[in-house]
């Protein structure tokens, strides 16, 4: 079954909202879909197609060509400014466009044209399309006469003629005889399924054969149903009407599921984006407490993400580790600034306070469920592989892998950054410290990856590369 009007647009601007409101007020049944490749499949199921153009859509040759190729007797209207209409017309085949409307469109003119078209014959054009395939002329005339008052009926006298027709036209339903001279119904059905875009057209076999084996073979080949000849006209009409109504309901349900799925995906993307912005903002607030280590959290997150990627973690997990790396030092919010920025040696009491930041951080993050294990990086990034770290003295594989990775990344950035009590170390010394700490301070697997990254960084520019990348992304 066909929708009256299919409205295709990627825009939701004010004029588009005015247009949809006007169509609704005029009682016009329309369906709005975004301009993506799947729309071409829906184009054959509408009476009138309206393309509401924007600059991008008006120049999208692949999309416009696809829509034009799907047209089979449908009316195509264009709405856009003068430049957009000219661009689209240069792509669309000559004669494909019934009428163009310059934006801002006169809604009364558009709705009047649509209603007049339906009154003048659009109703017939918009009826479900049925192809009757039979080699008996009398049977074709009977079937066509029974159905033509409700449906737009096409006929083919053989399987080969049906294939030729379906290569240029589409229909909503095929009624097909089984016994035909050149190709029987089963072979014809098989070849129909090979035509791009025609794979899902339902086929009902019309047959005089009352044979269970024939029905089984037909159903296995993909037939939707069987109607036995000779048939009563009202039975034929009822079976066709019921099947097409079932197809319409299925199509409507499919479209609704698609729309709901797209909405859920969009909302999930928005939540992820918002979460990322909040995490980045929070990590920037943490780093701002220490004037000597500004950007530390971003660098640790970036190094940790790369270590995880090289270790074979899935991309989704790598992205999560980056986020967790951004927040590994969140507990420093609870440490006094005078201790964090102290330029002289810390007293034992001050060092004890500093060592509380992993527990503070884990407490802050423990109730955030959008990022599983987000608190692991904060609580255990100062644990050591030999069990001599803090706060819990975990050892070896007792330390979560996320914390093992962040621990290596954190140590590397600490050594390559200027601190209040010393300047950045030379790369040779940094490498030596990582090598020395492998298996004691650091998990061997991730220490080896960090050493590999250091060896590849021949210009000792990894830190600056992270800065440049982040600045580029922010711009």
N, C-alpha and C positions, 0 to 999 in steps of 0.2 A: 504493500500500500504506500502511496506517496504523500509526503507532506505537501501542503499547498505552496509554501514559500520556504526556501532555504536561504538564510541570510548569513553570508560569509564575511567575517571581518576580524582583524586583530586589534581593532581600535575600540576603546570604550569612552571616547571623548564626549563632550556635551552634545554635539550634533548627532552622534550615534544614539545617545539616550533619547533625544527628541524623536529620532526616526522610529525606534522600537516602540516608544509610547504611542506614536501616531498609528503604527500598524495595529497595535493592540486595540486602540480606540475604534478603528475601522472594522474590527472583528475579523482581521486577516490571520489565519493560522500560519505561524512561521516558527522556524527552528533556527536559532543562532548557533553557529559553530565557528571555531577559530580556523584560520587558513593553514591547515597542515595537510600532508599527502592523503590522509584518510578521507578527506572531504570529497575527493574525486569519486570514491565509492558511493557516497551519499548523493552525488549530483544526479545520478540516474534515477533517483527515487523522489525527485521533486518536480513540480510543475514549473515553478518560476525560481530562478537563481538570481540573487542580488549580491553583487560584489561591492562591498563598501571599502573603497580603496584608501590606502595611505601611500606615502612615497615609496616605501619598501615593497609593498604588495604589488603596486602598479608596475614594478620593474622585475618582478619575480617570474622569469620566463618559464622555469620548470613547473611552477605551480599553475600559472595561467594556461600553459599548454596542456597540462594534465586535466584541468577542468574542461577545456574546450574539447578534448578528446573523449570525455565522458558524456558530452551532450548527445542526446538522442531525441530530438523533438522538443526539448525544454526551451523555455524562454530565458534569455540572459539579460539582466539589467546591470548597468554600471553606475556607481555614485562616487564622485570625487571632485577635486578641483580641476581646472582646465588642463594643467600640466599632467596630472595623474591619469586623466582620461585619455590624453594623447599617447602617453607611454603605454598604457594597457592596450589600446587599439592597435598600436604598432606590432604587438606580440600576438594578439588574438586573431584567428583566421577571419578573413573578410566574410561578413554576413552573420558572424556568430553572435554579435551584440544586437539585441532587439531595440534598445533605447538607452541613452546616457542621460544622467541628471547631474547638473553642476551643483556642487555644494556651496552654500546651504540650500538643500533641496526643499522644494515646495511639497510638503507632506501630502497636501490635498491632491495635488497632481499625481503623485506616485500611487497613492492608494486608489485614486480614481482609475488610473490605468490598469492596475492589478484587478480590480473588481470588474472593469469592462472586459478585460481579456477573458476572465472566467465566464462571464455572461455570454460572450461571443463564441465560445468554443473551448475555453481553457479547461472547463470541467471535463470535457471529453479527453483532452490531452493529458489531464492529470489523473485519469483513471488508471487503475492497475493494468499492466500490459501482460497479455498472455499470448504465447506462441503455441499454435496447434500444428503438430507434425504428424501427417498421415498421408499414405499414398492413395487413399480412396476419396475421390472428389465429393461423393455424396456424404461421406462421414464428415469431411471438412466443413461442408455447407451446413450440416445439421449442428455440429458443435459450435460453429461460429454464430449461427442464428440464435442459439440458446444463450450464449454468453455476451453478445454484442450490446445488449441493452445496459449492462453494468460495467463492461470492461472494454478496453481497446485491444482488439484481437488481430493478431498477425498469423499468417498461415505459411506452411512450407510443405511441399508435396513429397519430400524425401529427406533422408538424414543429411545428405550432402548439402541440400538447399538450406536446411536448418543451420548447419555449420557456417555456411557463407553469410547468412543473415546475422547470426550471433557474433560474428567477427566485427560487424560494424554497428550493431544495435544491442541493447540489453532489454530484458523483460523481467517481470516479477515471478512468472511461473511458466513452465513448459508442460503442455499436455501432449503426450507422444505415444503413437502406436508402437507395438513391439515388432510385429511382422511387417517388414518393408523390404523391397527388392534389392536396393543397392547396399544399404547398411541397415541392419536391424536396430531396434531401440537400444539394446544393450551397448552395441558398438558406438552408436551415435552419442549416447550418454557419456561414454568414456572419452570421446573426442571433445565434447562440450566442456568437460572438466579440464581439458588441456588449454582452453582459451583463456588468456589472462583477463581477470576481472569477472569471469563467468563461472568460476569454480563452485560458487555457493548457490546458483540458481536452482530452486527446487524443481524436481521433475516428478510428475504423476503419469504413470503408464496407463493408457487406455488399451485394453486387451479383451479379445474374445476367448482367450485361453483360460479356462478354469483349472489351473494346474498349480499345486502347491510348490513344486520344484521351480517353476517359472517365477513365482512370487519371491521365493527365497533367493534366487539368483538376482532378481531385480533389486531387492533390498540390500543384498551384499554389494551390488554395484553402486548403491547410493540413492536409489529411488525413494521418494518421500511417501508414495502411496500407490494403490492400484484402484482403477475404476473399471468394472467389467462391462463390456459391450454385449448387447444393446443396453443403454442406460435410460432411465427416466429423466427428462429435462430438469425437473425440480431437484432430483437427487444430485445431478451433475452440478447445478448451480449451488446447492447447499454445501457439497463437499469442497468446491473451489472457494466459496465465500469463507467457510470455516478455516480452511488452510491459510488463506491470505491474511485473515484476521489474526491467526496465530503467529504468522511471520511478522505482522506489523507490531504486535505486542512484544515479540522477541527483539525486534530492531529498536523499539522504543526503550526497552529495558537495557539493551546493550549500550545505547547512547547515554542513558541516565547513569549507568555504572561507570562509563568512561568519564563523564563530566564529574561525578563524585570522586572518582579516583584522582583525576587531575587536580581537583580542589584540595584533596587530602595531601597530595604531593606538594602542591604549592604552599600549603600551610606548614608542612614539615620543613620545606626549604626556608621559609621565613623564620621558623623557630630556630633552625640551625644557624642561620645568618645572625639572628639576634643574639643567640648564645655566644657565637664567636665574637661579636662586637663587645658583649659584656665581659667576656674573658680577657680580650685584648686590653680593654679599658682598665680592668682590675689589675692586670699584670703591669701596665704602665704606671699605675698608682703605687704599686709595690716598689718598682725600680726607682721611682722618683724620690723615695726615702733615702737612697744612697746615691749621692751625686757622682761617685766614682764608678758605679756599675750600671748606669742608665742603658737600657736595652738588653740587660743580662737575661731576662726571662725569655724574650723573643729568640735570642741566640741559642739558649739552652733548648728551647722547644724545637728550633730548626735543626740543631745538631742531633737531637734525640730522634726526630722524624727520619733523618737520613740514615742513622744507625739502624733503626727498625726496618727501613726499606731494604737496606743491604743485607739484613739478617733474614729476609724473606717474609716479613709480616705483610698481610694484605693491605692494600692502599687505604681502605677504610680504617684499619687499625693504626696505620702510620699517622693519618690525620688526627685520630683521637689522641695518640701519644704526643703529638705537637701541642694540642690543647692542654693536656695534662702538664706538659713541660712549662707552658706559660704560667701555670699556677703553682709550681713546685715550691716557690718561696713565699706563698701568700701569708704564711704565719709571721713573717717579718713585720706585718702590720702591727702586731702586738709587742714589738721590741722598741724600746725608746730610741729616738733618733740619735741622741748623744752617744749611745753605745755603737750603733751601726756605723756612724761616721767618725768614730774616734780614730785619730791618726797615730796614737801611741799604742803600746802593747796593752791588751785587755787584762784586767785582773781576773783571778779565778772566779770571783763572784760574777763579773760581767760576762765571762765566757760561759758560765752556767746558764745565764739568762739567754744568751744567743742560742744555746743548744735547745732551748724550749720551743724554738720556732717550728720545727716539724710537727710537734704535738698540737700546737696552736693551729697550724695550717690544716691538719687533718680534722680538727674539731670544726673549723669553718666550713670545710668542704663535704663532710660526711653525709649531709642530708640532700646533696645535689645528685639526683638520680638520672639526669639527662646524659651524663657522662659516667658510665660504670667504672668503678675503681679509680675515680678522680682523686680520691684522698690518698691512694697508695704512693703516688709520686711525691706528695707533700710530706707524708709521714716518714718514708723510708729511704729518701734519696741520700741520706748521710750514713746509712748502714754500710758496713764493709763486708767483703766476701769472706774474710777470715773471722768475722764475728766480733770485731773490736770497734764497731761503729755505734751510733746512737740513733734513736732513743731506746730501742728494744734489744740491741745486741743480736739481731738476726744473723744467720750464717749461711753462706752458700746459696743453694736454691730455695732456702726459706724466704729469701728476699724476693718479692714479686719482680718479674722480668721488667715491668715498666720502671720500677725503681732502680733496677740494675742499670738500665739504659740511661736514665736521667742522671744517675750518679756519675757515670763516665762523662756525659755531656757537660754537667755542672762543673766537674773538676777541670775539664779542658778549658771552659770559658773563664774560670777563676784564674787559671795560670796565664792565659793570654790577654787578660784585662789589666789595666792600671787599677791598683787598689790604694786605699788611704795609707797603707803601711809599706807599699812597694810598687815598683813599675812592672809592666808585663814582662814575662820571661821570654828568652829567646826560644825559637822553635825547637832547636836541638835539645835544649833542657826540658821543654815540655814533653817531647817524645820520650826522653829518658825517664821522666817521672811516670808517664803512663806505662811504659815497659816495666819499670820497677814495681808498679802497683798491681800488675796483672796477677790475678790469683790470690792477692792479699787484700788490697783495697777494692779492686775491680773484678767483675765477672770476666774470665778469660775471653769468652766469645766476643763480648762487646768491646773489650779493650783492644783486641786484635782488629776489629773493624775501625775503631778510632785511630789506631796506628796506620791502617791503610789510608784513611782519609788524610792524615797528616802527611804521609809520604806522597800522596797525589797533589798536595797543596805546596808545590815547589816554590811559589812566590810568597808563601806565608800570608795569603790574602783571604783565607776563609772567613775571618771575622768581618772584613770590609765587604766581602761579597754578600753576606747576610744583610748588612746595613743597606747596601745598594738595592737589593731585592725588595726589602721591606719598604723603602722609600718609593720605589717604582710602583709597588702595589697600592700604596696609600695615595699616590698621585692619580 
